[in-house]
Structures are given as C-alpha cells and as structure tokens.
Amino acid sequence: MNQLGLLEHFFQRPHNRLDRAELRIAGRGWLIGALSHLDTPAPFIAMMPQWEFLDFLRDEAANYPGFQLEMNAEVVEFILEEGRVAGVRLAGGAERRARLVIAADGRSSLVRREQRLPLEVLGVPIDVFWFRLPKISVGTALRASAERGRLLVMIDRGDYWQCAFVIPKGRAAELTAGGIEPIREAVAAAAPEPDVSELRTVDELKLLSVALDRLTCWQRPGLLAIGDAAHAMSPIGGVGINLAVQDAVAAANLLAAALAAGENVDDLLSKVQERRLLPTKLVQAAQKAAQERILGRLLGPGPPLEQAPWLIRLLDRMPLLRRIPGRMIGLGVRRERVQSPNAYAG
C-alpha cells in the first residue's frame, strides 16, 4: 500500500493495530513475538474487517479506467477451447472471455473443484471453531492461551475478541454434541477475561476445517492460480493473506507489461510459481512442524502443563529473539516490491 501511495488512505478505514504476541501457558503470560522494531512504514498488523478492506480495494481500483467489477456474479465453469482456458461462465449462463483468467478464489477454488490442476495434500491434525466474545479493555497484542487439551487464540478487534478455539481434526461434532456449555467451560478456563455467557448456542461456532496443501502446478494455458487457490495455508501465524498479496504482486510484476502490450503470456505463467514456490514451501513446512510437534502434542492426552516449553521461556527472556517470529509474521520469507509505473517513489 505504501509503495502505491495508498497507505494513508488505507488507514482512514476502521482498523486496530497489533504489534506483539502473548501466550498464556502454565499459569502465566509470556511475550513471544514483537513487530514494533520492523523497518517498515507500518510496523504492526492492521486488523480490518474484510468488507472494509475489499471496499477500499474497490474504491481505489475504480480510479483506473480499465477496472470493472461485477457483484453477485458466481463463476461456475471455465470455458475451454482447444485445451486452453478462454474465459469463464457465470451462474446465469453469461460468459466472460479473457486472454488470462486468474483464479484467486480461495481454497474452495473452481480450479480445485474441477481438478484442473494437480494438488498435493500435506495433512493437518487440527480444526478451528471461530466465534466472537465482547471485550472491555483495549490492547495491542495478539493473545493465546494454551493448556493440555486446548488452545484458544484471541484477536483484538476493538470492541470484541475474535476467538479461535483449536480442536483435534474431525472432532467438531463430538465436541458440540453436549451443547454449548462444555465449550463455554473450556473457553472460560483458558481465558477468564471474556464474558463467555455471551456464547449462547453451538450455532455461534463457525467451523473452519483447516487445510494445508498446494498445487504442484499453478498454471495451464490461459489460467493462473494464486493465493489460497494455489496453496491453502494453516491459520498458524495468520500469514495466508501475506502470501496471497505477495503472489499477486509477483504476478503483476511478471505479467502486466506483456498483457498491456497485447502479448500472449502463457509462457510467462510458470515464472510466477517459480518466484513464489520457495516461500510457500518454507512457510508451509514451518506450519506443518508447528502443527505436528506442538499443537498435535498439546491437544493430545497427557498430564497438565506445569512449565512452558524452553523456546517460549527463551523468547520471553530475550527481546532480540522475539523479533524473529515478528519478522516472519510481518514480512515473510521473500518480500515483493511493486514495480508498477504507479509505484510510489518516496
């Protein structure tokens, strides 16, 4: 946003800012990550409702004469001509043709549903219940609370907590069979601050079936997949959107000039995957290790936790080390820089 000269416009939208991560485990709190040191115009995570973010993108994109947006236009099918993707067909039967179709429609992408590109599943041992709880205090930290058999992550959304209650894979129906009370008790034990009485029915729990996978090939003639359509990320670290935006920047840098010149870009599509595959693999490897070595063991049977793991204690004790997870979350593995002619030179 800063490279496009849009950062101040962005900050005019409702948001709040998180600049550190805290974990409560073994009866006390530990500071495990910090972003305030990052050498960037915005050394924090800006938490903004998705509709605000999308409205912002729409409004800014409307300044470009070639931009066109269709709302409530569900894409149901790719148009194939001589083995090439030549456009898409909408639910009402209308067609939209293009020299290049970019699938940026998430992990339920049409690319995946129609099996247009090969998929590698990495496996995941967790699912997540999402819900919200009211809050009174104001903070700037991402909070988590871990005990044997449960993990609760609380994201400060200003006037409420957005909560992620991590559960073993496939056990959602079992855990909600007894109604909301067992979930309320577990949440209250993990985080005494929120008022769990506001969590009234299991209908308020939104199940996220966590996936960790990636396409082994992101493209075919006329089609490119990016973001979660190309690589579904675990919610660990909240870095999925980072990778998706960086994919988009890399794709624009590699393809925009050729598209503007009216050239066929099929031979260039593989370069997007070549550019973005390494950071995708590294982040997914770290997420898989955290899921299997930390979360899987934490959520499994065993005695109560009497002491935080040595790594948690070390991060809390040494401020310089806390910069490492902050950098990984805030900046990622391979940063992309906007190369558009509209890029901000300041």
C-alpha positions, 0 to 999 in steps of 0.5 A, a space after each residue: 500500500 505504501 509503495 502505491 501511495 495508498 497507505 494513508 488512505 488505507 488507514 482512514 478505514 476502521 482498523 486496530 493495530 497489533 504489534 506483539 504476541 502473548 501466550 498464556 501457558 502454565 499459569 502465566 503470560 509470556 511475550 513471544 513475538 514483537 513487530 514494533 522494531 520492523 523497518 517498515 512504514 507500518 510496523 504492526 498488523 492492521 486488523 480490518 474487517 474484510 468488507 472494509 478492506 475489499 471496499 477500499 480495494 474497490 474504491 481505489 481500483 475504480 480510479 483506473 479506467 480499465 477496472 470493472 467489477 461485477 457483484 453477485 456474479 458466481 463463476 461456475 465453469 471455465 470455458 475451454 477451447 482447444 485445451 486452453 482456458 478462454 474465459 469463464 461462465 457465470 451462474 446465469 449462463 453469461 460468459 466472460 472471455 479473457 486472454 488470462 483468467 486468474 483464479 484467486 478464489 480461495 481454497 474452495 477454488 473452481 480450479 480445485 473443484 474441477 481438478 484442473 490442476 494437480 494438488 498435493 495434500 500435506 495433512 493437518 491434525 487440527 480444526 478451528 471453531 471461530 466465534 466472537 466474545 465482547 471485550 472491555 479493555 483495549 490492547 495491542 497484542 495478539 493473545 493465546 492461551 494454551 493448556 493440555 487439551 486446548 488452545 484458544 487464540 484471541 484477536 483484538 478487534 476493538 470492541 470484541 475478541 475474535 476467538 479461535 478455539 483449536 480442536 483435534 481434526 474431525 472432532 467438531 461434532 463430538 465436541 458440540 454434541 453436549 451443547 454449548 456449555 462444555 465449550 463455554 467451560 473450556 473457553 472460560 478456563 483458558 481465558 477468564 477475561 471474556 464474558 463467555 455467557 455471551 456464547 449462547 448456542 453451538 450455532 455461534 461456532 463457525 467451523 473452519 476445517 483447516 487445510 494445508 496443501 498446494 498445487 504442484 502446478 499453478 498454471 495451464 494455458 490461459 489460467 493462473 492460480 494464486 493465493 489460497 487457490 494455489 496453496 491453502 495455508 494453516 491459520 498458524 501465524 495468520 500469514 495466508 493473506 501475506 502470501 496471497 498479496 505477495 503472489 499477486 504482486 509477483 504476478 503483476 510484476 511478471 505479467 502486466 507489461 506483456 498483457 498491456 502490450 497485447 502479448 500472449 503470456 502463457 509462457 510467462 505463467 510458470 515464472 510466477 510459481 517459480 518466484 513464489 514456490 520457495 516461500 510457500 514451501 518454507 512457510 508451509 513446512 514451518 506450519 506443518 512442524 508447528 502443527 505436528 510437534 506442538 499443537 498435535 502434542 498439546 491437544 493430545 492426552 497427557 498430564 497438565 502443563 506445569 512449565 512452558 516449553 524452553 523456546 517460549 521461556 527463551 523468547 520471553 527472556 530475550 527481546 532480540 529473539 522475539 523479533 524473529 517470529 515478528 519478522 516472519 509474521 510481518 514480512 515473510 520469507 521473500 518480500 515483493 516490491 511493486 514495480 508498477 509505473 504507479 509505484 510510489 517513489 518516496 
